[in-house]
Amino acid sequence: MDKPDAERFEIRDYLREELFPHFLCPGCGHGMALRALLWAVHELSVPKDELAVVSGIGCAGRLGAYVDANTFHVTHGRPLAFATGLALARPDLKVVVISGDGDCLAIGGNHLIHACRRNLDLTCVMLNNEVYGMTGGQASPTTSETRYTTTTPHGNIEPAFDACKLAEAAGAGLVGREVTLQTPTLKDLIKQGIAYKGFAFVEVISDCTEIFGRKNELGSSPEMILSQKRSMRPDSYGNKVDQPFRPNAFPTGVLARNDRPEYAETYRRHAASVKSAQSGAG
Amino acid sequence: MAAATQRLNVMGNDACALGAVAAGCRFFAGYPITPSSEVAERLSRELPKVDGVFIQMEDEIASMGAVIGASMGGVKAMTASSGPGFSLKQENLGYAAGAEIPCVVIDVMRGGPSTGMPTRPSQGDVMQARWGTHGDHAVIVLAPASVKEIYEQTIRAFNLTERLRVPVVVLFDEVIGHLLETVELLDPATLDLAGRKWAAGPRETYLPYAQTDDLIPAMARPGDGYRCHTTGLTHAETGFPTQDPETVERVTRRVLDKLTHHRELVESYEALDTADAEVLVVAIGISARAARRAVKSARQKGVKAGLFRPITLWPFPEDRFREAAAGAAAVVVPEMNAGQLSLEIERLAPAGTTVSPLNRIDGEPVSPLEIAARIEELAGHG
């Protein structure tokens, strides 16, 4: 079982420990998500110098700073736009976006659907904790109906986005979802995303224990993540079976694939043909 | 000296695109908007020829984000827009100002506010170009007044932004943007193009936002082994966020002081017959061209008129203006807005000088006759 030292994943090799203590609240699931991401990077042998992490604003957005790589903490909702420019200008870099549910689906929703449609080689890891945590616990586009937040004091009346269905419908090359408790499985999913030549969207079901959990009396962090795990639906069961017994069930794993040409490659092929037509004409 | 390669009769927006390519721009992201779309259209044809990237993004905000992303990757990058789109650019323009990411933004001014008059000219973005994004920030705004000058100033915009790490806006009105004039294209191989100061030396001692003598920190290129952090949060020399008052004051002050420190590089203007001018006209863009004619006709009638035209609009060439205005009894400020440049002139004009705004807000350029009449009126009173 023991792997040689060089191959063993040691998270500290990928962190800027000089920034510790980190800002995450006790029980927050984002740390496990970051662990899974760095573990995936490690197993794919992506050199830290060639890794670019672009993140937005919010708790998820702040994670990028802790990664010992080329990190870009950009404006709210815009990491996919910045990452699009960076990845197109620098195809030699592996560009990973870390975003939250508000960052990615509300203020950045337009960028998400177009990134899916374009199919540029990017991996978007969206941490979904159902809430705007950093600003004090307001409702987000993924807050479940009836949940209490600081802006839904009488319970949320808006339906939540299914981010994976959205990404799939918009044409993302690879779409998947996992809970933080299944860190090795999440690592494998993110690995698939990073290795995928095209746009990969990974939704991580995370937990905001301190703010969202407390407000909704969802219990401690272990209780929250265990309840997430109970809500996971193995791929073999359909909604018809789930609905009467597990109304909150959600599918996990790779949920959609739409293999088609990657944007940057298509662009460069197109540009090359423009050039050769030019020199031929000249 | 840059060598001319070809004479072309093109519109201002085309000249802008050609200037960008000559300057080494290899990334453009944009969104369709009148009256600047020709810049994007031209670059969609030109950039593939030089292994550059053209991308039409989903919106104006994304375009600005993609431009900054490309520039963070080390590629010269630009976007172009107009009024409503320029408003949307401001969010990420502020990021570029704060994180000191080189980029060029073209704003072809149309009538506003809001959707305004998309096909009519205006000079209503004079103040937005300076103060459009929130917070104290440095920005350079260049205001060309001819197609030839759009070409040259777009090249210069890249040189300034790459060298100083300050976003540069090239601001011109729809009239100049759509004007057809002759441009001499310059051979890029003979152009004096400024490169970015890249980090060199050991990673251990490198500071992404170091307090250097020239106030311009060397930038780390991703992949070169520095593995830095870039953020829109106020950051210390290390690049990581800080709220320590002393550090915040120091790092913010350096960015603001950059333009003062490099004033000679940044400043540019045209002074026509200002030495003995009793009535001085200050104008930019198409208004400056009308003013030039008005000044000439006034001179023919024996009125000592002069023209001061800031080519670098922001930071405003204050001392050069004061010199030009030293002997003037009155300063006329013709502009296609309700009075924006005139505010700066009122601030700077010597005590006792009459500042006379001449504004058109009807979507029509200020005519030479209107300016000539105002000059004569003021000369008569003088």
Interface residues (C-beta under 8 A of the other chain):
Chain A: R16 L19 K48 D49 E50 A52 V54 G64 A65 D68 A69 N70 T71 F72 H73 V74 T75 R78 L80 A81 F82 A83 T84 G85 L86 A87 L88 A89 R90 D92 L93 N110 H111 I113 H114 Y267 H270 A271 V274 K275 Q278
Chain B: R26 F27 A29 L47 P48 K49 D51 V53 I55 M57 E58 D59 I61 A62 S63 M64 G65 A66 V67 I68 G69 A70 S71 M72 G73 G74 V75 A77 E91 N92 Y95 P222 G223 D224 G225 R227 C228 H229 T230 T231 G232 L233 F240 P241
